[in-house]
Amino acid sequence: MSSALFLINPISGKGRKDKILAALKDAGHRAVVTEYAGQAETLAHEAPEDIVVAVGGDGTVNEVARGLLGTGKTLGILPCGSGDGLARCLNISHDISKSLKIIESGKTHPLDVGYVNGKPFFSVCGVGFDADVSRMFALSGKRGVTTYITKALELWKTFRPETYTISIDGKEWTQDAVLVTVGNSNQWGNGAKITPRADCGDGMLDVTVLDMFRSVEIPHLAAMLMEGHCDDCRQVHCYRGRHIVISRTSSGPAHFDGDWFYADEVLDISVSPSALRILVP
């Protein structure tokens, strides 16, 4: 294999990364545990290695991948985050020995890069209910899917849909929606396939718009989401395009790759096809 640098986020997901670090060192790999947000992007950009591996969740992948844009280097993933949406979409194993084999002998695959208001994302971005939950999740100071579900149920008690004007490749309409999610990959993470037909290397972005629904419908929607068939639900509308503009009445939370950020009223989203290479099984 070509030389590789492993960048480890010590706080991603649950538990310490001591075992992972030890396994990497035993295999003779160079590994660095990052100490602050943004350091992985700098280290990835400056690394002399041909391959830079993100050891963490989607947020860690985003940091490392940002640093690799325009360098010609290849991205690898050892998934150990809270959701790991991109890794799951690409069938990258959570078993460290198996994911290491991908780094050592896997094949390269073109990876599209999405941009939301100039910020690169590699899995999904969006606004609405999931963005509000992402904010609550981050502010809670706790990790894990249980915390995420708890915050989602808490928010749902008082949630009201917002009015969005959506444009996809010039076709525009206005509607109320629970959320609007744009996917380069097919899921938020943990197998929840919100954009179930998305392909990370097809030069397109998938868009899911969710209508308001009754609380009694949550179990059915959740089951279809996890089975990868949410697009069969009457409340779900799926589209595809290269340039998406989402407008709302006021600024507020948005999210990309597992992290929330404060965004203006308008989100301008586009795709740069095959802008990066990634190692896959």
RAURFEN-V341389 format. One record per helix or strand. SS is the DSSP state (a for helix, b for strand). FROM is the first residue (numbers start at 1). LEN is the number of residues. Records with the same first field share a line. If there is no record, write none. Layout:
SS = FROM-LEN + FROM-LEN
//
This chain:
b = 4-5 + 30-4 + 51-6 + 74-6 + 84-1 + 107-10 + 119-3 + 124-5 + 162-7 + 171-7 + 179-5 + 189-1 + 192-1 + 205-6 + 236-6 + 243-5 + 252-5 + 259-5 + 266-15
a = 18-9 + 39-8 + 58-11 + 85-5 + 96-10 + 129-12 + 145-12 + 215-13 + 230-3
//
